Amino acid sequence: MKKVYVVMLLSVCILSATDIYERNCVPCHKDLPTSLQQMFKKYLLVYSGEQNVKAGIKHYLKYPNKSISVMSDLFIDNFGIKKKTMLNDEELDRAVNIYWEKFKVFNKLK
């Protein structure tokens, strides 16, 4: 009985973690001409590794500013700067971790 409860609890945690990304990131980006995957590639080009990419994304989402955006001036002029995130630090960490896992290229290239 305990095993079933633990498995159910873990499943709910995993699903809620995915929901934070799907609920808070995907809807705002779906109407933009640049996909989340393309934006991820831009972050990877600028920041290189996992820690730097995640830190760069979190910093931008907390303090959005044209000067620290990885997007082109043309993109920003057309679509603007996003509003500051409403996610708390824990939620932001979960969303960025899901984003990283979804689009990372390391260990996927052969």
Phi, psi and omega in degrees: 000317180297322180297319179297316180297316180296316179297317179296318179296316178297320179298316179296318179297316180295315179295321180290328177294316178296322181300325183299320177288310181298323183281325189252341183252309187300314183302321182288333185266346187295334182264002180272150180287343178256123182285166175298327178292319178295321177294321177301317179298321178296315177300319181295321178295322183280316189255348175070283189263171184303308183298317181291320178298310181298318179295319179297316179296312181298317180297315179297318182293329178279326184227065184300131182202141181302324185291340180248004179286145175272353181279156182291159177300321179298315178300313182295320178298324181278323188243351176079180178265137179293157176284155178305140181297148176261358180285144174282174185302318181294315179295319179297317177301315181296315181296316180293322177297318178296316178302314179299310182297326182290322188244358181301147181254346181296141182066008177251344181273138180231000000 
